[in-house]
């Protein structure tokens, strides 16, 4: 199946989740060392804004999981018909 055949491709926005400078720094730190810069940045954001962002990310995560499940089902069906 080609990319053009995928009718669900336009359903969800694609988000670049590549490593950023802060992401690569996190790989160098030990798992137990707190990231002081990240904690400070979070402390400047209001609780309401953090909750809103969390809920949006949670909803996006659910949609992406549903999309992944649909894709897996399509793959299973395509192999069962082969």
mmCIF file of the N, C-alpha and C atoms, coordinates in Angstrom:
data_MODEL
# 
_entry.id   MODEL 
# 
loop_
_atom_site.group_PDB 
_atom_site.id 
_atom_site.type_symbol 
_atom_site.label_atom_id 
_atom_site.label_alt_id 
_atom_site.label_comp_id 
_atom_site.label_asym_id 
_atom_site.label_entity_id 
_atom_site.label_seq_id 
_atom_site.pdbx_PDB_ins_code 
_atom_site.Cartn_x 
_atom_site.Cartn_y 
_atom_site.Cartn_z 
_atom_site.occupancy 
_atom_site.B_iso_or_equiv 
_atom_site.pdbx_formal_charge 
_atom_site.auth_seq_id 
_atom_site.auth_comp_id 
_atom_site.auth_asym_id 
_atom_site.auth_atom_id 
_atom_site.pdbx_PDB_model_num 
ATOM 1   N N  . UNK A 1 1  ? 0.848  -1.173  0.000  1.00 0.00 ? 1  UNK A N  1 
ATOM 2   C CA . UNK A 1 1  ? 0.000  0.000   0.000  1.00 0.00 ? 1  UNK A CA 1 
ATOM 3   C C  . UNK A 1 1  ? 0.888  1.229   0.000  1.00 0.00 ? 1  UNK A C  1 
ATOM 4   N N  . UNK A 1 2  ? 0.646  2.161   -0.859 1.00 0.00 ? 2  UNK A N  1 
ATOM 5   C CA . UNK A 1 2  ? 1.455  3.369   -0.927 1.00 0.00 ? 2  UNK A CA 1 
ATOM 6   C C  . UNK A 1 2  ? 0.896  4.418   0.015  1.00 0.00 ? 2  UNK A C  1 
ATOM 7   N N  . UNK A 1 3  ? 1.686  5.457   0.244  1.00 0.00 ? 3  UNK A N  1 
ATOM 8   C CA . UNK A 1 3  ? 1.268  6.554   1.109  1.00 0.00 ? 3  UNK A CA 1 
ATOM 9   C C  . UNK A 1 3  ? 0.011  7.216   0.556  1.00 0.00 ? 3  UNK A C  1 
ATOM 10  N N  . UNK A 1 4  ? -0.128 7.280   -0.744 1.00 0.00 ? 4  UNK A N  1 
ATOM 11  C CA . UNK A 1 4  ? -1.287 7.912   -1.351 1.00 0.00 ? 4  UNK A CA 1 
ATOM 12  C C  . UNK A 1 4  ? -2.564 7.118   -1.114 1.00 0.00 ? 4  UNK A C  1 
ATOM 13  N N  . UNK A 1 5  ? -2.450 5.826   -0.856 1.00 0.00 ? 5  UNK A N  1 
ATOM 14  C CA . UNK A 1 5  ? -3.611 4.983   -0.620 1.00 0.00 ? 5  UNK A CA 1 
ATOM 15  C C  . UNK A 1 5  ? -4.156 5.108   0.801  1.00 0.00 ? 5  UNK A C  1 
ATOM 16  N N  . UNK A 1 6  ? -3.431 5.752   1.687  1.00 0.00 ? 6  UNK A N  1 
ATOM 17  C CA . UNK A 1 6  ? -3.822 5.831   3.089  1.00 0.00 ? 6  UNK A CA 1 
ATOM 18  C C  . UNK A 1 6  ? -4.835 6.952   3.291  1.00 0.00 ? 6  UNK A C  1 
ATOM 19  N N  . UNK A 1 7  ? -6.113 6.579   3.435  1.00 0.00 ? 7  UNK A N  1 
ATOM 20  C CA . UNK A 1 7  ? -7.150 7.602   3.583  1.00 0.00 ? 7  UNK A CA 1 
ATOM 21  C C  . UNK A 1 7  ? -7.151 8.254   4.961  1.00 0.00 ? 7  UNK A C  1 
ATOM 22  N N  . UNK A 1 8  ? -6.457 7.663   5.944  1.00 0.00 ? 8  UNK A N  1 
ATOM 23  C CA . UNK A 1 8  ? -6.416 8.253   7.280  1.00 0.00 ? 8  UNK A CA 1 
ATOM 24  C C  . UNK A 1 8  ? -5.250 9.211   7.454  1.00 0.00 ? 8  UNK A C  1 
ATOM 25  N N  . UNK A 1 9  ? -4.420 9.350   6.420  1.00 0.00 ? 9  UNK A N  1 
ATOM 26  C CA . UNK A 1 9  ? -3.224 10.177  6.541  1.00 0.00 ? 9  UNK A CA 1 
ATOM 27  C C  . UNK A 1 9  ? -3.558 11.619  6.906  1.00 0.00 ? 9  UNK A C  1 
ATOM 28  N N  . UNK A 1 10 ? -4.620 12.176  6.375  1.00 0.00 ? 10 UNK A N  1 
ATOM 29  C CA . UNK A 1 10 ? -4.961 13.561  6.645  1.00 0.00 ? 10 UNK A CA 1 
ATOM 30  C C  . UNK A 1 10 ? -5.758 13.756  7.919  1.00 0.00 ? 10 UNK A C  1 
ATOM 31  N N  . UNK A 1 11 ? -6.079 12.694  8.639  1.00 0.00 ? 11 UNK A N  1 
ATOM 32  C CA . UNK A 1 11 ? -6.922 12.804  9.822  1.00 0.00 ? 11 UNK A CA 1 
ATOM 33  C C  . UNK A 1 11 ? -6.253 13.499  10.994 1.00 0.00 ? 11 UNK A C  1 
ATOM 34  N N  . UNK A 1 12 ? -4.973 13.242  11.198 1.00 0.00 ? 12 UNK A N  1 
ATOM 35  C CA . UNK A 1 12 ? -4.300 13.745  12.380 1.00 0.00 ? 12 UNK A CA 1 
ATOM 36  C C  . UNK A 1 12 ? -3.109 14.616  12.010 1.00 0.00 ? 12 UNK A C  1 
ATOM 37  N N  . UNK A 1 13 ? -2.900 15.675  12.783 1.00 0.00 ? 13 UNK A N  1 
ATOM 38  C CA . UNK A 1 13 ? -1.705 16.478  12.523 1.00 0.00 ? 13 UNK A CA 1 
ATOM 39  C C  . UNK A 1 13 ? -0.461 15.704  12.939 1.00 0.00 ? 13 UNK A C  1 
ATOM 40  N N  . UNK A 1 14 ? 0.617  15.940  12.242 1.00 0.00 ? 14 UNK A N  1 
ATOM 41  C CA . UNK A 1 14 ? 1.873  15.279  12.568 1.00 0.00 ? 14 UNK A CA 1 
ATOM 42  C C  . UNK A 1 14 ? 2.717  16.262  13.352 1.00 0.00 ? 14 UNK A C  1 
ATOM 43  N N  . UNK A 1 15 ? 3.296  15.785  14.407 1.00 0.00 ? 15 UNK A N  1 
ATOM 44  C CA . UNK A 1 15 ? 4.070  16.643  15.288 1.00 0.00 ? 15 UNK A CA 1 
ATOM 45  C C  . UNK A 1 15 ? 5.514  16.165  15.309 1.00 0.00 ? 15 UNK A C  1 
ATOM 46  N N  . UNK A 1 16 ? 6.449  17.085  15.126 1.00 0.00 ? 16 UNK A N  1 
ATOM 47  C CA . UNK A 1 16 ? 7.859  16.736  15.162 1.00 0.00 ? 16 UNK A CA 1 
ATOM 48  C C  . UNK A 1 16 ? 8.267  16.586  16.618 1.00 0.00 ? 16 UNK A C  1 
ATOM 49  N N  . UNK A 1 17 ? 8.676  15.391  17.001 1.00 0.00 ? 17 UNK A N  1 
ATOM 50  C CA . UNK A 1 17 ? 9.075  15.138  18.379 1.00 0.00 ? 17 UNK A CA 1 
ATOM 51  C C  . UNK A 1 17 ? 10.565 14.833  18.466 1.00 0.00 ? 17 UNK A C  1 
ATOM 52  N N  . UNK A 1 18 ? 11.331 15.381  17.530 1.00 0.00 ? 18 UNK A N  1 
ATOM 53  C CA . UNK A 1 18 ? 12.772 15.168  17.531 1.00 0.00 ? 18 UNK A CA 1 
ATOM 54  C C  . UNK A 1 18 ? 13.432 15.797  18.746 1.00 0.00 ? 18 UNK A C  1 
ATOM 55  N N  . UNK A 1 19 ? 14.672 15.414  18.981 1.00 0.00 ? 19 UNK A N  1 
ATOM 56  C CA . UNK A 1 19 ? 15.393 15.947  20.121 1.00 0.00 ? 19 UNK A CA 1 
ATOM 57  C C  . UNK A 1 19 ? 15.705 17.427  19.930 1.00 0.00 ? 19 UNK A C  1 
ATOM 58  N N  . UNK A 1 20 ? 15.524 18.173  20.996 1.00 0.00 ? 20 UNK A N  1 
ATOM 59  C CA . UNK A 1 20 ? 15.890 19.581  21.010 1.00 0.00 ? 20 UNK A CA 1 
ATOM 60  C C  . UNK A 1 20 ? 17.135 19.723  21.872 1.00 0.00 ? 20 UNK A C  1 
ATOM 61  N N  . UNK A 1 21 ? 17.611 20.942  22.001 1.00 0.00 ? 21 UNK A N  1 
ATOM 62  C CA . UNK A 1 21 ? 18.780 21.144  22.856 1.00 0.00 ? 21 UNK A CA 1 
ATOM 63  C C  . UNK A 1 21 ? 18.497 20.694  24.280 1.00 0.00 ? 21 UNK A C  1 
ATOM 64  N N  . UNK A 1 22 ? 17.302 20.978  24.782 1.00 0.00 ? 22 UNK A N  1 
ATOM 65  C CA . UNK A 1 22 ? 16.974 20.541  26.138 1.00 0.00 ? 22 UNK A CA 1 
ATOM 66  C C  . UNK A 1 22 ? 16.831 19.024  26.197 1.00 0.00 ? 22 UNK A C  1 
ATOM 67  N N  . UNK A 1 23 ? 16.362 18.419  25.099 1.00 0.00 ? 23 UNK A N  1 
ATOM 68  C CA . UNK A 1 23 ? 16.214 16.965  25.056 1.00 0.00 ? 23 UNK A CA 1 
ATOM 69  C C  . UNK A 1 23 ? 17.548 16.253  25.070 1.00 0.00 ? 23 UNK A C  1 
ATOM 70  N N  . UNK A 1 24 ? 18.551 16.793  24.382 1.00 0.00 ? 24 UNK A N  1 
ATOM 71  C CA . UNK A 1 24 ? 19.856 16.149  24.380 1.00 0.00 ? 24 UNK A CA 1 
ATOM 72  C C  . UNK A 1 24 ? 20.557 16.342  25.710 1.00 0.00 ? 24 UNK A C  1 
ATOM 73  N N  . UNK A 1 25 ? 20.306 17.463  26.380 1.00 0.00 ? 25 UNK A N  1 
ATOM 74  C CA . UNK A 1 25 ? 20.910 17.676  27.694 1.00 0.00 ? 25 UNK A CA 1 
ATOM 75  C C  . UNK A 1 25 ? 20.358 16.663  28.686 1.00 0.00 ? 25 UNK A C  1 
ATOM 76  N N  . UNK A 1 26 ? 19.070 16.334  28.549 1.00 0.00 ? 26 UNK A N  1 
ATOM 77  C CA . UNK A 1 26 ? 18.457 15.358  29.439 1.00 0.00 ? 26 UNK A CA 1 
ATOM 78  C C  . UNK A 1 26 ? 19.077 13.985  29.290 1.00 0.00 ? 26 UNK A C  1 
ATOM 79  N N  . UNK A 1 27 ? 19.584 13.663  28.095 1.00 0.00 ? 27 UNK A N  1 
ATOM 80  C CA . UNK A 1 27 ? 20.213 12.364  27.887 1.00 0.00 ? 27 UNK A CA 1 
ATOM 81  C C  . UNK A 1 27 ? 21.564 12.281  28.594 1.00 0.00 ? 27 UNK A C  1 
ATOM 82  N N  . UNK A 1 28 ? 22.196 13.424  28.794 1.00 0.00 ? 28 UNK A N  1 
ATOM 83  C CA . UNK A 1 28 ? 23.516 13.428  29.411 1.00 0.00 ? 28 UNK A CA 1 
ATOM 84  C C  . UNK A 1 28 ? 23.433 13.408  30.925 1.00 0.00 ? 28 UNK A C  1 
ATOM 85  N N  . UNK A 1 29 ? 22.330 13.884  31.487 1.00 0.00 ? 29 UNK A N  1 
ATOM 86  C CA . UNK A 1 29 ? 22.187 13.908  32.932 1.00 0.00 ? 29 UNK A CA 1 
ATOM 87  C C  . UNK A 1 29 ? 21.774 12.534  33.432 1.00 0.00 ? 29 UNK A C  1 
ATOM 88  N N  . UNK A 1 30 ? 22.085 12.271  34.705 1.00 0.00 ? 30 UNK A N  1 
ATOM 89  C CA . UNK A 1 30 ? 21.645 10.995  35.261 1.00 0.00 ? 30 UNK A CA 1 
ATOM 90  C C  . UNK A 1 30 ? 20.147 11.052  35.499 1.00 0.00 ? 30 UNK A C  1 
ATOM 91  N N  . UNK A 1 31 ? 19.535 9.907   35.618 1.00 0.00 ? 31 UNK A N  1 
ATOM 92  C CA . UNK A 1 31 ? 18.081 9.839   35.765 1.00 0.00 ? 31 UNK A CA 1 
ATOM 93  C C  . UNK A 1 31 ? 17.612 10.457  37.083 1.00 0.00 ? 31 UNK A C  1 
ATOM 94  N N  . UNK A 1 32 ? 18.454 10.486  38.098 1.00 0.00 ? 32 UNK A N  1 
ATOM 95  C CA . UNK A 1 32 ? 18.046 10.995  39.400 1.00 0.00 ? 32 UNK A CA 1 
ATOM 96  C C  . UNK A 1 32 ? 18.324 12.484  39.564 1.00 0.00 ? 32 UNK A C  1 
ATOM 97  N N  . UNK A 1 33 ? 19.166 13.061  38.738 1.00 0.00 ? 33 UNK A N  1 
ATOM 98  C CA . UNK A 1 33 ? 19.488 14.489  38.863 1.00 0.00 ? 33 UNK A CA 1 
ATOM 99  C C  . UNK A 1 33 ? 18.339 15.332  38.320 1.00 0.00 ? 33 UNK A C  1 
ATOM 100 N N  . UNK A 1 34 ? 17.796 16.255  39.145 1.00 0.00 ? 34 UNK A N  1 
ATOM 101 C CA . UNK A 1 34 ? 16.700 17.095  38.660 1.00 0.00 ? 34 UNK A CA 1 
ATOM 102 C C  . UNK A 1 34 ? 17.196 18.109  37.640 1.00 0.00 ? 34 UNK A C  1 
ATOM 103 N N  . UNK A 1 35 ? 16.369 18.399  36.666 1.00 0.00 ? 35 UNK A N  1 
ATOM 104 C CA . UNK A 1 35 ? 16.708 19.391  35.665 1.00 0.00 ? 35 UNK A CA 1 
ATOM 105 C C  . UNK A 1 35 ? 16.200 20.728  36.173 1.00 0.00 ? 35 UNK A C  1 
ATOM 106 N N  . UNK A 1 36 ? 17.085 21.502  36.770 1.00 0.00 ? 36 UNK A N  1 
ATOM 107 C CA . UNK A 1 36 ? 16.707 22.739  37.441 1.00 0.00 ? 36 UNK A CA 1 
ATOM 108 C C  . UNK A 1 36 ? 16.107 23.756  36.476 1.00 0.00 ? 36 UNK A C  1 
ATOM 109 N N  . UNK A 1 37 ? 16.633 23.841  35.275 1.00 0.00 ? 37 UNK A N  1 
ATOM 110 C CA . UNK A 1 37 ? 16.104 24.806  34.301 1.00 0.00 ? 37 UNK A CA 1 
ATOM 111 C C  . UNK A 1 37 ? 14.667 24.483  33.927 1.00 0.00 ? 37 UNK A C  1 
ATOM 112 N N  . UNK A 1 38 ? 14.386 23.213  33.710 1.00 0.00 ? 38 UNK A N  1 
ATOM 113 C CA . UNK A 1 38 ? 13.029 22.806  33.338 1.00 0.00 ? 38 UNK A CA 1 
ATOM 114 C C  . UNK A 1 38 ? 12.063 23.053  34.488 1.00 0.00 ? 38 UNK A C  1 
ATOM 115 N N  . UNK A 1 39 ? 12.495 22.752  35.705 1.00 0.00 ? 39 UNK A N  1 
ATOM 116 C CA . UNK A 1 39 ? 11.640 22.984  36.866 1.00 0.00 ? 39 UNK A CA 1 
ATOM 117 C C  . UNK A 1 39 ? 11.360 24.468  37.037 1.00 0.00 ? 39 UNK A C  1 
ATOM 118 N N  . UNK A 1 40 ? 12.355 25.289  36.816 1.00 0.00 ? 40 UNK A N  1 
ATOM 119 C CA . UNK A 1 40 ? 12.173 26.735  36.946 1.00 0.00 ? 40 UNK A CA 1 
ATOM 120 C C  . UNK A 1 40 ? 11.216 27.245  35.867 1.00 0.00 ? 40 UNK A C  1 
ATOM 121 N N  . UNK A 1 41 ? 11.359 26.744  34.647 1.00 0.00 ? 41 UNK A N  1 
ATOM 122 C CA . UNK A 1 41 ? 10.483 27.170  33.555 1.00 0.00 ? 41 UNK A CA 1 
ATOM 123 C C  . UNK A 1 41 ? 9.036  26.787  33.851 1.00 0.00 ? 41 UNK A C  1 
ATOM 124 N N  . UNK A 1 42 ? 8.830  25.601  34.387 1.00 0.00 ? 42 UNK A N  1 
ATOM 125 C CA . UNK A 1 42 ? 7.480  25.148  34.718 1.00 0.00 ? 42 UNK A CA 1 
ATOM 126 C C  . UNK A 1 42 ? 6.890  25.981  35.847 1.00 0.00 ? 42 UNK A C  1 
ATOM 127 N N  . UNK A 1 43 ? 7.711  26.372  36.796 1.00 0.00 ? 43 UNK A N  1 
ATOM 128 C CA . UNK A 1 43 ? 7.197  27.144  37.928 1.00 0.00 ? 43 UNK A CA 1 
ATOM 129 C C  . UNK A 1 43 ? 6.700  28.525  37.511 1.00 0.00 ? 43 UNK A C  1 
ATOM 130 N N  . UNK A 1 44 ? 7.131  29.025  36.344 1.00 0.00 ? 44 UNK A N  1 
ATOM 131 C CA . UNK A 1 44 ? 6.682  30.329  35.870 1.00 0.00 ? 44 UNK A CA 1 
ATOM 132 C C  . UNK A 1 44 ? 5.342  30.247  35.135 1.00 0.00 ? 44 UNK A C  1 
ATOM 133 N N  . UNK A 1 45 ? 4.879  29.056  34.818 1.00 0.00 ? 45 UNK A N  1 
ATOM 134 C CA . UNK A 1 45 ? 3.615  28.880  34.100 1.00 0.00 ? 45 UNK A CA 1 
ATOM 135 C C  . UNK A 1 45 ? 2.505  28.669  35.129 1.00 0.00 ? 45 UNK A C  1 
ATOM 136 N N  . UNK A 1 46 ? 1.364  29.284  34.886 1.00 0.00 ? 46 UNK A N  1 
ATOM 137 C CA . UNK A 1 46 ? 0.249  29.147  35.820 1.00 0.00 ? 46 UNK A CA 1 
ATOM 138 C C  . UNK A 1 46 ? -0.266 27.710  35.835 1.00 0.00 ? 46 UNK A C  1 
ATOM 139 N N  . UNK A 1 47 ? -0.854 27.351  36.951 1.00 0.00 ? 47 UNK A N  1 
ATOM 140 C CA . UNK A 1 47 ? -1.416 26.007  37.091 1.00 0.00 ? 47 UNK A CA 1 
ATOM 141 C C  . UNK A 1 47 ? -2.486 25.759  36.034 1.00 0.00 ? 47 UNK A C  1 
ATOM 142 N N  . UNK A 1 48 ? -3.323 26.770  35.792 1.00 0.00 ? 48 UNK A N  1 
ATOM 143 C CA . UNK A 1 48 ? -4.389 26.638  34.799 1.00 0.00 ? 48 UNK A CA 1 
ATOM 144 C C  . UNK A 1 48 ? -3.811 26.345  33.408 1.00 0.00 ? 48 UNK A C  1 
ATOM 145 N N  . UNK A 1 49 ? -2.737 27.058  33.050 1.00 0.00 ? 49 UNK A N  1 
ATOM 146 C CA . UNK A 1 49 ? -2.103 26.845  31.747 1.00 0.00 ? 49 UNK A CA 1 
ATOM 147 C C  . UNK A 1 49 ? -1.477 25.450  31.659 1.00 0.00 ? 49 UNK A C  1 
ATOM 148 N N  . UNK A 1 50 ? -0.843 25.013  32.753 1.00 0.00 ? 50 UNK A N  1 
ATOM 149 C CA . UNK A 1 50 ? -0.252 23.668  32.772 1.00 0.00 ? 50 UNK A CA 1 
ATOM 150 C C  . UNK A 1 50 ? -1.334 22.593  32.644 1.00 0.00 ? 50 UNK A C  1 
ATOM 151 N N  . UNK A 1 51 ? -2.442 22.775  33.351 1.00 0.00 ? 51 UNK A N  1 
ATOM 152 C CA . UNK A 1 51 ? -3.534 21.810  33.269 1.00 0.00 ? 51 UNK A CA 1 
ATOM 153 C C  . UNK A 1 51 ? -4.104 21.766  31.855 1.00 0.00 ? 51 UNK A C  1 
ATOM 154 N N  . UNK A 1 52 ? -4.264 22.936  31.237 1.00 0.00 ? 52 UNK A N  1 
ATOM 155 C CA . UNK A 1 52 ? -4.786 23.009  29.879 1.00 0.00 ? 52 UNK A CA 1 
ATOM 156 C C  . UNK A 1 52 ? -3.852 22.284  28.900 1.00 0.00 ? 52 UNK A C  1 
ATOM 157 N N  . UNK A 1 53 ? -2.559 22.543  29.049 1.00 0.00 ? 53 UNK A N  1 
ATOM 158 C CA . UNK A 1 53 ? -1.584 21.895  28.163 1.00 0.00 ? 53 UNK A CA 1 
ATOM 159 C C  . UNK A 1 53 ? -1.579 20.383  28.377 1.00 0.00 ? 53 UNK A C  1 
ATOM 160 N N  . UNK A 1 54 ? -1.662 19.971  29.637 1.00 0.00 ? 54 UNK A N  1 
ATOM 161 C CA . UNK A 1 54 ? -1.704 18.536  29.943 1.00 0.00 ? 54 UNK A CA 1 
ATOM 162 C C  . UNK A 1 54 ? -2.910 17.878  29.289 1.00 0.00 ? 54 UNK A C  1 
ATOM 163 N N  . UNK A 1 55 ? -4.081 18.498  29.429 1.00 0.00 ? 55 UNK A N  1 
ATOM 164 C CA . UNK A 1 55 ? -5.293 17.913  28.861 1.00 0.00 ? 55 UNK A CA 1 
ATOM 165 C C  . UNK A 1 55 ? -5.232 17.853  27.341 1.00 0.00 ? 55 UNK A C  1 
ATOM 166 N N  . UNK A 1 56 ? -4.663 18.897  26.704 1.00 0.00 ? 56 UNK A N  1 
ATOM 167 C CA . UNK A 1 56 ? -4.518 18.866  25.242 1.00 0.00 ? 56 UNK A CA 1 
ATOM 168 C C  . UNK A 1 56 ? -3.581 17.747  24.818 1.00 0.00 ? 56 UNK A C  1 
ATOM 169 N N  . UNK A 1 57 ? -2.458 17.582  25.539 1.00 0.00 ? 57 UNK A N  1 
ATOM 170 C CA . UNK A 1 57 ? -1.521 16.504  25.213 1.00 0.00 ? 57 UNK A CA 1 
ATOM 171 C C  . UNK A 1 57 ? -2.144 15.134  25.476 1.00 0.00 ? 57 UNK A C  1 
ATOM 172 N N  . UNK A 1 58 ? -2.929 15.036  26.536 1.00 0.00 ? 58 UNK A N  1 
ATOM 173 C CA . UNK A 1 58 ? -3.608 13.784  26.848 1.00 0.00 ? 58 UNK A CA 1 
ATOM 174 C C  . UNK A 1 58 ? -4.586 13.410  25.731 1.00 0.00 ? 58 UNK A C  1 
ATOM 175 N N  . UNK A 1 59 ? -5.375 14.389  25.290 1.00 0.00 ? 59 UNK A N  1 
ATOM 176 C CA . UNK A 1 59 ? -6.320 14.150  24.189 1.00 0.00 ? 59 UNK A CA 1 
ATOM 177 C C  . UNK A 1 59 ? -5.585 13.772  22.903 1.00 0.00 ? 59 UNK A C  1 
ATOM 178 N N  . UNK A 1 60 ? -4.487 14.474  22.628 1.00 0.00 ? 60 UNK A N  1 
ATOM 179 C CA . UNK A 1 60 ? -3.702 14.169  21.429 1.00 0.00 ? 60 UNK A CA 1 
ATOM 180 C C  . UNK A 1 60 ? -3.141 12.754  21.501 1.00 0.00 ? 60 UNK A C  1 
ATOM 181 N N  . UNK A 1 61 ? -2.697 12.359  22.686 1.00 0.00 ? 61 UNK A N  1 
ATOM 182 C CA . UNK A 1 61 ? -2.158 11.015  22.877 1.00 0.00 ? 61 UNK A CA 1 
ATOM 183 C C  . UNK A 1 61 ? -3.227 9.960   22.602 1.00 0.00 ? 61 UNK A C  1 
ATOM 184 N N  . UNK A 1 62 ? -4.430 10.193  23.082 1.00 0.00 ? 62 UNK A N  1 
ATOM 185 C CA . UNK A 1 62 ? -5.530 9.248   22.839 1.00 0.00 ? 62 UNK A CA 1 
ATOM 186 C C  . UNK A 1 62 ? -5.817 9.143   21.340 1.00 0.00 ? 62 UNK A C  1 
ATOM 187 N N  . UNK A 1 63 ? -5.870 10.299  20.648 1.00 0.00 ? 63 UNK A N  1 
ATOM 188 C CA . UNK A 1 63 ? -6.125 10.284  19.208 1.00 0.00 ? 63 UNK A CA 1 
ATOM 189 C C  . UNK A 1 63 ? -5.031 9.545   18.453 1.00 0.00 ? 63 UNK A C  1 
ATOM 190 N N  . UNK A 1 64 ? -3.783 9.761   18.852 1.00 0.00 ? 64 UNK A N  1 
ATOM 191 C CA . UNK A 1 64 ? -2.673 9.074   18.184 1.00 0.00 ? 64 UNK A CA 1 
ATOM 192 C C  . UNK A 1 64 ? -2.714 7.572   18.424 1.00 0.00 ? 64 UNK A C  1 
ATOM 193 N N  . UNK A 1 65 ? -3.095 7.164   19.618 1.00 0.00 ? 65 UNK A N  1 
ATOM 194 C CA . UNK A 1 65 ? -3.229 5.728   19.901 1.00 0.00 ? 65 UNK A CA 1 
ATOM 195 C C  . UNK A 1 65 ? -4.336 5.115   19.058 1.00 0.00 ? 65 UNK A C  1 
ATOM 196 N N  . UNK A 1 66 ? -5.461 5.837   18.939 1.00 0.00 ? 66 UNK A N  1 
ATOM 197 C CA . UNK A 1 66 ? -6.556 5.340   18.104 1.00 0.00 ? 66 UNK A CA 1 
ATOM 198 C C  . UNK A 1 66 ? -6.107 5.218   16.651 1.00 0.00 ? 66 UNK A C  1 
ATOM 199 N N  . UNK A 1 67 ? -5.378 6.213   16.185 1.00 0.00 ? 67 UNK A N  1 
ATOM 200 C CA . UNK A 1 67 ? -4.879 6.194   14.810 1.00 0.00 ? 67 UNK A CA 1 
ATOM 201 C C  . UNK A 1 67 ? -3.925 5.014   14.605 1.00 0.00 ? 67 UNK A C  1 
ATOM 202 N N  . UNK A 1 68 ? -3.037 4.791   15.565 1.00 0.00 ? 68 UNK A N  1 
ATOM 203 C CA . UNK A 1 68 ? -2.094 3.673   15.474 1.00 0.00 ? 68 UNK A CA 1 
ATOM 204 C C  . UNK A 1 68 ? -2.845 2.339   15.452 1.00 0.00 ? 68 UNK A C  1 
ATOM 205 N N  . UNK A 1 69 ? -3.886 2.225   16.266 1.00 0.00 ? 69 UNK A N  1 
ATOM 206 C CA . UNK A 1 69 ? -4.676 0.984   16.275 1.00 0.00 ? 69 UNK A CA 1 
ATOM 207 C C  . UNK A 1 69 ? -5.368 0.756   14.935 1.00 0.00 ? 69 UNK A C  1 
ATOM 208 N N  . UNK A 1 70 ? -5.894 1.825   14.335 1.00 0.00 ? 70 UNK A N  1 
ATOM 209 C CA . UNK A 1 70 ? -6.525 1.709   13.023 1.00 0.00 ? 70 UNK A CA 1 
ATOM 210 C C  . UNK A 1 70 ? -5.508 1.237   11.980 1.00 0.00 ? 70 UNK A C  1 
ATOM 211 N N  . UNK A 1 71 ? -4.308 1.813   12.031 1.00 0.00 ? 71 UNK A N  1 
ATOM 212 C CA . UNK A 1 71 ? -3.267 1.438   11.080 1.00 0.00 ? 71 UNK A CA 1 
ATOM 213 C C  . UNK A 1 71 ? -2.871 -0.028  11.266 1.00 0.00 ? 71 UNK A C  1 
ATOM 214 N N  . UNK A 1 72 ? -2.754 -0.465  12.519 1.00 0.00 ? 72 UNK A N  1 
ATOM 215 C CA . UNK A 1 72 ? -2.408 -1.863  12.785 1.00 0.00 ? 72 UNK A CA 1 
ATOM 216 C C  . UNK A 1 72 ? -3.485 -2.802  12.260 1.00 0.00 ? 72 UNK A C  1 
ATOM 217 N N  . UNK A 1 73 ? -4.748 -2.428  12.445 1.00 0.00 ? 73 UNK A N  1 
ATOM 218 C CA . UNK A 1 73 ? -5.844 -3.254  11.931 1.00 0.00 ? 73 UNK A CA 1 
ATOM 219 C C  . UNK A 1 73 ? -5.793 -3.335  10.407 1.00 0.00 ? 73 UNK A C  1 
ATOM 220 N N  . UNK A 1 74 ? -5.494 -2.216  9.751  1.00 0.00 ? 74 UNK A N  1 
ATOM 221 C CA . UNK A 1 74 ? -5.384 -2.217  8.292  1.00 0.00 ? 74 UNK A CA 1 
ATOM 222 C C  . UNK A 1 74 ? -4.246 -3.120  7.835  1.00 0.00 ? 74 UNK A C  1 
ATOM 223 N N  . UNK A 1 75 ? -3.151 -3.085  8.551  1.00 0.00 ? 75 UNK A N  1 
ATOM 224 C CA . UNK A 1 75 ? -2.004 -3.939  8.218  1.00 0.00 ? 75 UNK A CA 1 
ATOM 225 C C  . UNK A 1 75 ? -2.375 -5.408  8.387  1.00 0.00 ? 75 UNK A C  1 
ATOM 226 N N  . UNK A 1 76 ? -3.046 -5.726  9.492  1.00 0.00 ? 76 UNK A N  1 
ATOM 227 C CA . UNK A 1 76 ? -3.471 -7.105  9.729  1.00 0.00 ? 76 UNK A CA 1 
ATOM 228 C C  . UNK A 1 76 ? -4.401 -7.585  8.629  1.00 0.00 ? 76 UNK A C  1 
ATOM 229 N N  . UNK A 1 77 ? -5.363 -6.723  8.243  1.00 0.00 ? 77 UNK A N  1 
ATOM 230 C CA . UNK A 1 77 ? -6.299 -7.103  7.178  1.00 0.00 ? 77 UNK A CA 1 
ATOM 231 C C  . UNK A 1 77 ? -5.573 -7.291  5.847  1.00 0.00 ? 77 UNK A C  1 
ATOM 232 N N  . UNK A 1 78 ? -4.592 -6.436  5.569  1.00 0.00 ? 78 UNK A N  1 
ATOM 233 C CA . UNK A 1 78 ? -3.892 -6.550  4.290  1.00 0.00 ? 78 UNK A CA 1 
ATOM 234 C C  . UNK A 1 78 ? -3.054 -7.832  4.236  1.00 0.00 ? 78 UNK A C  1 
ATOM 235 N N  . UNK A 1 79 ? -2.493 -8.262  5.359  1.00 0.00 ? 79 UNK A N  1 
ATOM 236 C CA . UNK A 1 79 ? -1.727 -9.506  5.384  1.00 0.00 ? 79 UNK A CA 1 
ATOM 237 C C  . UNK A 1 79 ? -2.639 -10.720 5.360  1.00 0.00 ? 79 UNK A C  1 
ATOM 238 N N  . UNK A 1 80 ? -3.821 -10.615 5.931  1.00 0.00 ? 80 UNK A N  1 
ATOM 239 C CA . UNK A 1 80 ? -4.727 -11.764 5.929  1.00 0.00 ? 80 UNK A CA 1 
ATOM 240 C C  . UNK A 1 80 ? -5.337 -12.010 4.561  1.00 0.00 ? 80 UNK A C  1 
ATOM 241 N N  . UNK A 1 81 ? -5.404 -10.959 3.709  1.00 0.00 ? 81 UNK A N  1 
ATOM 242 C CA . UNK A 1 81 ? -5.935 -11.096 2.359  1.00 0.00 ? 81 UNK A CA 1 
ATOM 243 C C  . UNK A 1 81 ? -4.860 -11.517 1.351  1.00 0.00 ? 81 UNK A C  1 
ATOM 244 N N  . UNK A 1 82 ? -3.611 -11.465 1.764  1.00 0.00 ? 82 UNK A N  1 
ATOM 245 C CA . UNK A 1 82 ? -2.514 -11.793 0.835  1.00 0.00 ? 82 UNK A CA 1 
ATOM 246 C C  . UNK A 1 82 ? -2.338 -13.270 0.634  1.00 0.00 ? 82 UNK A C  1 
# 
